[in-house]
Amino acid sequence: MDPWGIEALWRGIVIGIAVAAPIGPVNLICIHRTISRGRLNALMAGQGAAVGDSVFAIIAAFGLTAIAGFVTDWQVPIQIIGGVILVGMGIQTLMTNPTNATAKQDDSRLDLVKAIISTFTLTITNPATLFGFAAIFAGVGGIVGSDTGAKAGDYGYAATLVAGVWVGSTLWWVFITNLAALLRDRAEDGWLLIVQRVSGVIILGFGLVVFARLAGLLNF
């Protein structure tokens, strides 16, 4: 018995970190934004991903089969949107010169909202994340069933688990943006440019992989 939900919370935190930590496009985007626009903008971008992860966690934890079915039925156009966003962000990253762009600490509210929306959209246009949460939650105390959703109607446990996912994901983005800020402050301009270019190529590559998979050229 865990009346305070501590177990559910720490499990959710671990899941949130585990989902956010693998190096992917959002990690690279946050690194790029830290270098070119400053820590706050990057943190907001990370928050967009954290909210996106939380949305998928809610769907998986509460067994919202109608929404999950919609994501499954429309996964091709959803992935196309995600691919377009990745290609656009990759090109933008390649075109940005960190040696000429002073890290901005005075972003307008609109800039920060755009940062959140961009990574939120990128996160929720990856249906694999939803299936990943469903698989993970199935192994966390049987919280997800094929038809029933939250186990035995324990929606408090499910809600606490989802909150933990958001906390864990947010903690990861705080860590990665501070690490990138340390790199920005200590590295020479030449190294920052290399990091920027490599990040842009990889982000663009992620987008091209999406389209290659949809075209049947890649099967993984």
N, C-alpha and C positions, 0 to 999 in steps of 0.2 A: 504494500500500500504506500502510495507516494502522494499524500494530500497536497503538497506544495508544488508538485509537478517538476521537481528538480531533475528527476531521471529523464523525463521527456525533454526538458530544456537542454540538458547537456548532450543528449543524443541528437537533438536537432542542430545544435551548434557544430557538432562533429560532422554531421551530414552537410551542413551549409559550407563548411570549410572544404570538405572533400569534393563537393561539386564545383566550387569556385576555383580551387587551387590549380587544377591541370592547366598548363600553358595553352591558351587558345586565343582566338581573336580579341575577346574582351580584355584579357590580361595585357595584350600588346597595345590595345587602344588606350588603356589606362596609363601605361608607361609612356606612350606617345603624348597623351594629353598632359601628363605631369611635366614632361620636358618642354613642351611647346606652349602650354597655357597655364601651368601652375597646379599646385596640389589640390586646391578647392575644386577646380573644374574636373580633375581626374576623380576625386572622391564622389562627385555627383554622378559621373559616368559609372563608377562602380556601384553606386546606390541604385541606378537604373537596372543593372544586372541583378542586384540583390532582390529588388522588388519582382523582377521577372522570375527568378528562381522561386520566390515565395508564392507567386501565382500558380506555378506548376506544382509546388508542394501542397497547396490548398486542394487542387484538383485531385491529386493522388491520395492525400490523407482523408478527404471526405467522400471519396468515391463518386465524384461528379462525372458519371459515365456519359451524360449528354455532351458535356464540353469536351471530354476526352475523345468521344466519337467524332465530334466536329473537327478536332485537330487531326485525327486520323484520316477522315474523309477528304480533308482539304490540305493535306500535308504537302502536295506538290506545289500549288500556288503559294503556300506559306513559305516553303523553302526557296522558291524563286525570289520572293521579297527579301528574304534573308541574304540570298546570294547577291542580289543587286546592292544591298546595303554594304556588304563586305567589300565588293569590288569598288564601290564609291569611296569607302573609308580608306581602302588600300591606296587608291590613287591620290586621295587627299593627303595621306601620310607621306607618300613619296614626294609630293610637290611642296611640302612644308620644310623650310630650312630652319632648324632649331638655332643655328648660329645667328640668324637674323630676326628671330621671333623671341623677344624677351618674355619670359614666363609671366603671364598676366595674373595678377592677384585681385583685379578689380572687375571681374566678369559681371556683366549685367545679369539680372534675374532671368532674362530671356536666354542668355548664353548657358546658364546653369540648367534651365529647363530643357533646352535642346540636348545638353549632355546626357541628362537622365533619359529622355525619350529615345535617343539614338541607341543606347545600349539595352534599354528595356525592350525595344522593338527587335533588336538583334537576338536577344535571349529568347523571347517568346516565338520567334520564327524558326526555332530549332526543335522540332517535335521530339527528337531523340531525348531531349532533357526531360520531357514528361514521362516517357517510358522508363528512363533511368530512375526518376523519383519513385515511380510505381514499384520497380524492382527493389530499390533500397528500402522503402517503407515496408514492403512485404517481409523483409528480414528483420525489421525492428519491432519485435513484439507482436507480429501479426496484425499490424494496424490496418492493412489494406486487404480486403477480400475481393473476390472476383465480382461480387454483386453488392456487398453490404457496405463497403467503405470503412469508416472508422469502426474499430472493433467494438462490438457489443454496445454501440451507441455512446462510447466514451469520447464525446466530442471535445471535452476539456483537454484530454490527453492529446488529441489530434491538433487542437489549436495551439497548445503549448509547444508541441513538436514543430509546427510551422513557424512559430515565433522564434524558436531556436535556430531554424534554418536561416531566417533573415539575419539574426544576430551573428551567426557563424560566417555567413557570406559577407556581411558588412565588415567584420573583423579582418577578413582576408583582404578586402579592398583597402582598408586603412593601412595594413601592412605593406601591400605591394606599392601603393602610391608613396608612402614614406621611404621605401627602399629606392624607388625611382627618383624621388627628390634628392636623396643622398647621392645617387649617381650623377644627377644633373649638376649638383653643387660642386662636386669634386672632379668630374671628368672634363677633359679639354674639349673644345668645340669639335675637333676632328672626330673624336670618339662618339660624341653625341650625334653627329651627322651619320656615322656608320650605324649606330643603334636605330636611328630614325629610318634609314633606307632599308635596313634588314627587316624592321618591323613592318614597313609598308609592303615589301615584297611578300612576306609571309601572310599578312592580312589579305592581300590581293589573291594569293594562292589559295587561301581558305575559300574565298568566293568562287574561284574558278573550279575548285574541287566540287563544290555544291552543284554547279551546272554540269560538270562532267559526270557526276553520279546520276543526275536527272536524265541525262542523255544516254545513259547505259554504258558509258565509256569506262566507268569504274564501278566495281561491285562491292566495295567495303563500306 
